[in-house]
């Protein structure tokens, strides 16, 4: 059918009006602490984009909690409470981590679900030694670089309402899993799961035995979108900032890039983008966009200009 779309599209102005009376609960200082490198998010952006979204999600969470109460009534006994899980996907450098942190802060300020956890799938990457053994270091962030079975076990335990669920920890400084370190998740009301490939479906001979997807455990999913050229520009800008900051730490995996000239750093960033991140975006991440319940499209200045919400 020509012109058919599973989404309802909103301009920024149309979406902003859906905020209704949702209060702004973040201050400028709060926002400053939540922003990532080279990611400017204004209070106006929070008001126009994040507040309507937090209102929508609050309504969805309330509905899900009501459904659980109906189930309890039907069964005649209280069921184990389970968290509402929201998946957040998008390219490297598109700003999804900052987006997730701000959304978490807003959702945690709603009175009926104060416990909101944020888990990134970086912790479920294979350790570097495993990636090196398998020749996958240059495929880090691609679907095959994740310990998918461990991630799926974590999601299953989380959605079953387990008393404690533990996630491994990843260090961007050393570019590897932190041995023995874990993030403890205990009875959250909401969990945000953020990562490159959280909407990916398993494929290939090595994954035929996996019959469920990470996204099967999501109650709602969001894809942060932008033009490829803009994302590359943001990636290069972030690389230059890291060259002058984190890369200078002697512990940094990328210490070798700290002394590059600006011209050399730009060329290096563009090469890494073209050889790794652009390929991953085109082959794996981008094709999952239309599996999301909500798509946020960002302009070159990082401001969201369009919101697409899946029809129910």
C-alpha positions, 0 to 999 in steps of 0.5 A: 500500500503506497504511503502506508507507515506504521508510525505517526509523525510529529514535528517538534512543535506538535510533539512539544504540545503533548507535554501537557502539564508535566513539570520540569524537574531538572535544573540547569546544573542537573542537565550539565552533569548528565550531558556527554562529551560535545553533546549540548542539550538545553533545558528547552530541549528537555521541555520540548522533547523529553517531558512529553516522552516522560509523560507518555512512558509514565502512562505506559508504565501505569497501564502495565502496572494496572495489567499486573494487578488484573493478573494478580486478581485473576490468579488469586495471589500476588505475582512477582513484580517485574520492571518495565524495560525500555530499550534505547538504540542508535549509532556510536556518537549519536547521543544515546547515552546522554539521552538515556541518562536524562530520560532516567533522571526524569522518569525517576522523579515521577512519584509512582516509580522512583527506582529507575536503573540504566544498563548499557550493553557495553558490559556484555561485550566479550573481554578483549582477550576473547575478541583478540583470540577470535580476530574480532577487535576491529569488529568491537560493537558489531553483533558478534562481539557480544556475549549474547547468551549472557545478555539474554540470561540477564534479560530473562532474570530481570524480566522474571522479577529476580531479587538480584540481577548482576551485569558486568561492567565495561570501562571506556578508559581501558576499553575492556571489561572490568574483571570481577566488577558488577552492577547490581540491579535490585527490584527496579520499577523501570530499567533502561537498556542502552546499546548499539544493537539492542534491536538486532535480531540474531542471524547466521550459523552461530546464532541459529540456536538462539530463538529469542531476541533482546528486544523480546524483553522490552516493553518499549523501545527508542531509536535515536536517529540522525543523518549519517554525515552528521553522526560522523561529524559528531564522532570526529569532534568527540575524538578531538575532545578525547584526544585532549582529555581522556586519551592523555590518561596513562591508563587509556587504551587510546593513549597513543592518539593523545599526541596526534596533531589536529590534522592527524587526529581528524584523519585517524577518526575518519578512518576509524569511522569508515572502517568500523562505525560506518559499516556497523551503522549501515549493516547492523544498527540502522536496519533495526530503526523501524523495529523501535516503538519511537524514533527521534530524529536529530538535526546537525545541531543535536536538536530533535526535529521529528518524532515518530511514534508507532501506531498501536 
